[in-house]
């Protein structure tokens, strides 16, 4: 009789995105249950890691995020996984977030801020939709997100990214060319068709105005500029056709020099027109330096890791980037959005490994349809809940209130043998039967939305009354709530393999034994670099547009989103859409919700002895800094939101705190004044080690361990801190690592991984 195959027990430690994706990959075959038994061990009452959200049960079920989250259109793996998740859930049509298409809303541009001389200016960066020749479905105006995501395997390649840079550069030059025409119809025609007419003459396809002939005259005095740009476009196309990337880079540099001369001489029109030319010159210089570096360092054949020993700025200088370009948002956007400030201190210049910087920067310009995909209903409801629901539906077990304390290696073996876990609370129905959701209802929703609360659901816990009374934060590293029990998971009984999905900031406290047994593990922990982040959310009585927000000057999707505003928190965004998924009384609904996020300067080496009061002190510091931020920068961020602008007199720079929406309707006696009104808003500091953001300084990637080679036979690792090919803190990096961790358990070689773009090199 054939011997039955043993079901392998998998212990997944942590419930962040990478851990959930690992479980999703492990269970993606119909017969998975005959191979694996999977249990996810998670501290506290929710999963999601840095993407976890909570609903305030005392305050209209307001949504609380860890910070600003969204996908870039180049998140080839993250978007693909979420497409598969929603396809499997088959939610009913009246669900608030029924499917993949409704889970995201797209945008094509962001605002950056730049210093031009002594002026701080908004720089709208617009990335036009790129459909990659995908035809929309019948009756649709544009391809669906699902159609675009199916192109991911074709796009995740370095040579395609180079072509993307060239395509965007040509589009930018074409736009500058088209703007020289007097007639707006001509401008629109050129951008739509990319068919360039002869200067001063009608397009041959038309014969007279009645039949669509446009006025092809250009603005007086701009004939030379018109001809020059046309020449640069022509030479770029010719060099690209013959595969001469050096020639393309040289043409971009020549065009940059030409435009710079015009701007420096005071030409180009009014200030806004000169800004457009100056920024085009910077863009061309930026792309020129990248292409020159890609060619010189043979990036397409060798990959990105070989240049990680350089800082990104040094690498750009090495390949001829101008100092104006290096100091521009074009260069700083990537380290800004990925928080590459040493110790989180934005008073110091950001540093970032050149290869990781280049990889991230290049792929962002080859996106699937639109540049950015924002979430419909918050990170917890758009990403984490669907993943969790799909896993529960498949049969994955979740042990909430299980905090991993220590992992130990077997004597004489390189394998994880025991895992100590603190049981934080007793679930009445059983350890694996906690039901984590609450529902949000409001008249605008066809049916309630299941959401994550901001605290445990105490009625399901034996210790619920005591926990509610003391308000213990079970997610805090410094939580002084005594565990109600201790479990020791043992190899062969409770697990066979382990997927460690807890972020690296917490690992020195959990994996000391592993570090003692394996030098690369010890080195990885020693060389880790993380930063603390802070965030605030403000609900307002006016929209950003009513308060003077002005984004793009063209008819682009005008949306308030930026990642390099003044100091910290330097990221800002309008997330008013989330109010639709909160339970405000109809006569007391705020008009806007803004999220702001950034790093927090933090030089303290956490060792666990700080005490339960420590995070409270830092949170109070963040509150004070948040108020100060609004006082000093509110007027520039929202010109109509100042005290003087709204009251007719007073401070012309500071944010008018009367704009802040209170939790409950106010009376003359309950109304708070001035900065006291901030008490009704939300602010947080991501201070626990597992919450720290993982940065990528020069020389650091070589110390990252891959999922397939941790040094321990039954251990794989998941998280954007692992060596996953991208090596930049992000949901995309988390998803890639989760897939790799699962495949390590499954025995799938890295060379045969299903990760899209894991090795984007061009094979020669």
Secondary structure by P-SEA (a helix, b strand, c coil): cbbbbbbbbbbbccccaaaaaaaaaaaccccccccbbbbbbbcccccccccbbbbccccccbbbbccbbbbcccaaaaaaaaaaaaaaaccccccccccccccbbbbcbbbbbbbccccbbbbbbbbcccccccccccccccccaaaaaaaccccccaaaaaaaaaaaaaaaaaaaaaaccccaaaaaaaaacccccccccccccccccccccccccccccaaaaaaaaaaaaaaaaaaaaaccaaaaaaaaaaaaaaaaaaaaacccccaaaaaaaaaaaaaaaaaaaaaaaaaaaccccccccccccccaaaaaaaaccccccccccccaaaaaaacccccccccccccccaaaaaaaaaaaaccccccbbbbcccccccccaaaaaaaaaacccccccbbbcccccccccccccbbbbbbcccccccccccccbbbbbcccccbbbbbbccccccccccaaaaaaaaccccccccccccccbbbbbbccccccbbbbcccccccccccaaaaaacaaaaaaaaabbbbbbbbbbbbbcccccccccccccccccccccccccccccccccccccccccccccccccccbbbbbbbbcccccccccccccaaaaaaaaaaaaaaaaaaacccccccccccccccccccccccccccccccccccccccccccccccccbbbbbccccccbbbbbccccccccccccccccccbbbbccccccccccccaaaaaaaaaaaaaaaacccccccccccccccccc
